[in-house]
Amino acid sequence: MTGAGDELRSVEAARDAILVAVPGPTSEEIVPIDRALGRVLSRPVVAAVTLPPWDNSAMDGYAVRAADVAGASEGQPIRLEVSGEVPAGGAADRAVERGSAIRIATGAPIPDGADAVVPVEQTTPPDAAGTPGSRGRDAAGPLPAAILVHAAGAAGAHIRRRGSDLSDGEEILTSGSAMTPAAVALAAGAGLATVHVRTPPRVAVLATGNEVRAAGEELGPAGIPDANGPGLRALVETTGGTTIDLGIAPDDQADVVGRLRSALAQGADAIIVAGGVSVGPYDVVKLAFESIGKIELWRVAVQPGKPFAFGTALRADGGTALLFGLPGNPVSSFVTFELFVRPAIRALAGRRDLLRPVDRAVLLDEVRTAHGRRAFLRVTAERDSDGAPVRDTQGRVQVHLSRGPAGQGSHVLSALATADGLAVVPEEVETSLAGAATPLWWLDPA
């Protein structure tokens, strides 16, 4: 190898070295709002309109002068003449005069002269003889000639003021944030038809191993189904990247190198190879990386996932591709993706928040881990009858080890599939007693 020593790197040292090597965010493009979901903003979003654009009603009811209804009560309602109405999407053709009211729909502009809205539930229409009609929510019937108001309304009551949500020219979404459904709604509501976003990072995924077979293929006497390829492609997609499927390579350096060069030719921003990064006679990935680029680090002090390689390679267009060599065991591959690949893809995508937020938990099982390596244990949270995580009096989530038939082994996919998160055991701890406090990384829910 060149450019990388054999020392075990800490999680932080390895991650820092990877993030320093990220060449910068991907290029920018403009997309319509309805195609922006999940994309990362490359520029701040600035409101193009003021919301609300005018004072409007927060209720179905009547626009009134607050002074006219100041003394209204259930026992002594005040009568107002109804001079017109304002439907949603319409505008009043007259002002509210003293002693009068205008029926108004939710969201309709407040007529001139009015400074309050009385909800329809606080009114009754009298009949021709002045007798109050039935109380109830009905603002859709024929326009009454008058109403009795049964409650006082202060000035400003049930009125949404112009600009109370946002103002024209105001920055409403920051560069580097993801377009969630709420962000899409906000940008559209602010009058934006398009937004500037980063192109999704292009990430090539290659599974390796003479024994690895594609899904549905006959296994024969020594084959195993490929879990890493589909699993890693799914992780890339949920992280915000798009995938290039490099298939499955045998433990042959020339074959692996050919596939890596294909990924570079296709403009990959990152290449992930699962398997072949340990020290066995068929582990050819490190040599393949050196054939197309250079290795920056190898081996990290984590459990599972110590065999891990990272490097860089130049593309023909002058860009840099990040190279990730992950362990062949699928759980180790998953954990090292979480620790090192996910933050790098998010950095490529222009995200500001690269790491998962850390919660606090209590691990209810005793566990033994390897000294000198930080352990990331697959755990399941206890939940109440509503499905919410159970927390103790200190707000810590109660978690158990996720267990498949073979416990927490790095090959046990069943324990990974049922896990809610990863509990972290420090390097210096070999035996974590039941009830020990632990940091918790929540994983993405289904």
Beta strands, then each sheet from edge to edge (+ up, - down):
strand 1: 28-32
strand 2: 45-46
strand 3: 56-57
strand 4: 61-64
strand 5: 78-86
strand 6: 100-104
strand 7: 116-119
strand 8: 123-124
strand 9: 146-149
strand 10: 159-160
strand 11: 171-173
strand 12: 194-198
strand 13: 202-208
strand 14: 212-213
strand 15: 224-225
strand 16: 242-249
strand 17: 270-274
strand 18: 293-298
strand 19: 302-303
strand 20: 309-314
strand 21: 320-326
strand 22: 358-363
strand 23: 367-368
strand 24: 374-381
strand 25: 397-401
strand 26: 421-425
strand 27: 431-432
strand 28: 436-442
sheet 1: 1+ 12-
sheet 2: 2+ 11-
sheet 3: 3+ 10-
sheet 4: 7+ 4- 6+ 5+ 9- 8+
sheet 5: 16+ 13+ 17+ 21+ 20- 18+
sheet 6: 14+ 15+
sheet 7: 19+ 24+ 25- 22- 28+ 26-
sheet 8: 23+ 27-
end
